[in-house]
Amino acid sequence: MRRVFHTTIGALFLLIVLCSGVSAKMPLGEKIINESLYIQNKRSVSTSYVSSEKVFMNSASAFQADTGQDYVFDSPNINVAWKFDFGGRPDQETPASSLSLQLAPTEVSASAISDSSIKVSWNAVSRAANYRIYRDGKYLTASPATHLSDPGLNGATSHCYHVTSVDAAGKESEQSKQVCATTLKTLKSVSGPLGLTATATSETQINLSWNPVNGALGYKVYRDGLYLMTSTATTSVPDKDLREAGRYCYQVTSVDFAGKESEQSNQACAEGIEQKLAEKKMEAAASVSKEMMEKGRVRIDIEFDSNKFDVKPRYHQELKKIGDVLAANPELKMVIEGHTDNVGGKGYNMNLSARRAEAVRAYVIEHFGVKKTRLTAKGYGMSKPIASNNTASGRQKNRRAEAVEEYLTKK
């Protein structure tokens, strides 16, 4: 008798709700429908139905009709979900406002595109503001597109991915199915060329040649450590139009069809061999000696790259002039001065100029048998320019070294 009474009360409550003018559907599946009910006290009741059994209420009085028991809550702050099972006990659920409607991406795929990169793609999701990609269970990155290239991976290595969609409110869907891919196997690049030779044929040209390399698409030529040219059709090239007489050193690498470059070949160096060039060198050395003896100062025809202090092999003959002057004048002592342009701070340039001066001093001592006590080094930074620092050519001239008689630096 009591159960029939309770059932009657529950049915009466539902009838009052339906008679309030609200058409409430209770669909199957995961879709949520929100309706607004107005009961006798005109208070708004937010009612949501999840599947055909769940009802969510938020009002001053929340009722649940149950064939087993009746429940009444008198609190304006209750936001509780109840389940109508008509014979069972009510179950508390998560509030409808915290449930995400965002769907996980489908048709997710992963494929290797190189030995260091995997491409992941998926279908677009409605209302998705962006997507979050997870690699091997850890968050990787976010993307507004439906594909992603994951670079910087190791060759022949497997990685697995999940993708989620995120709506404009920041709610994230469940993860998609897992997909995996393995990067391609890393192929060894071709070997470096062997047998490189350099032969001077005139004052302005040096010819280079080397042995061919199997699998090489072309070769890159470097002069004094800097890239010079690429050869794709032959294993011999001329280095023409050399602007300065001196010693030049070369190395060559081979390049395969994938664009990978080998290690560098052996180093080969050459100097001009014609008599005319030798005569010019002698005349230049004599001129340096005369200028040093008359003025006590001579500029060394050597320039440095920006922010560099290394002495390139091409300046061997120029520095030999200083060695020859010291050899011809046993009592002479010199100071090598280093200078910079105005790029960078004062302190930095002072240190850089000192390193340039010391590099020149060390080269002369090592290659021409000069005693260490006869040469010292000093940096002047950017304090003594000889050209305008407003142009590239002017700054290049200011990156220089000079040799000065020691007594002049003490005045």
C-alpha angles and dihedrals in degrees: 000000000000091000091053090051093051091047090052092051091050092049090049091053092051090048090054090051093050092046091055089081099260121131103207119186122200104203127187121243129034102311116118123212118194120203132175118232127194116201128185096290090051092237115149115248117196105213124185130179120209110190115331096300112047127086125184119200135182116180145103089278123027118190132190122192110214127167089226105042145001123230129195124183120191102195130109092212101056116122103171133152120222133189124222107213096154099227104022133079122272118265122211113229139184114285112262092237091067097053117101120225092193114122124220117246117263135206091038114178137175128199135172115245098177143350089280106030140063126191119217121192137173143171120277118259122217114251092010113146092188143333133246120217124206123196120200090345096309129103110261109174146309127253135183089207127078094241139049137192112216107203135181096054128142120256121263091012126136123224131179127212141200126188130202131188123230124202127216091270091057096253111149125213127225116279121275123238115291119259127186137196137176123225117239120268113269111245121214115246122239119278123262120265119266132211100033113179132181122202126181111223098175143351091281106031137066121182120216129198137170142169118278120254123220112243095015116139092190146332135248120215123209126194120199089344096308127106110260111170147327125243118199102167109039145029094228130063137169122234100215137186097028105186098202132047111235147086118316126190126203142192131183134206130194123230125209129212091271091057095251115148124220128223116282122273126238115296119256123188134189141182133197112278105187120113092237090059091048090052091051090052092052092048091049092050091050090049091052091049092050094048092049093050094046102038103019089229136077132177114234110225094232128116132190133219116249111285090002132114103178119122111233119221091239089074093059094107093045092055090044087069089064090048091051093050091051091046091052093047109045094181095051120108124190141196118215109217122204124205138183140194121251097265109119134012126319095247093047093051092047090056092044093051091051090052091050091052092048091049091055092045092050092048093052092047093047100045104034105036097246117161114248092233091063096059131053131173132225133175126217100179113206096328097104111044119174095193139029116286089209093085133053092236091050093050090049091056091050091056092080148115131232135193117224133179108258096236091059092060090057096057 
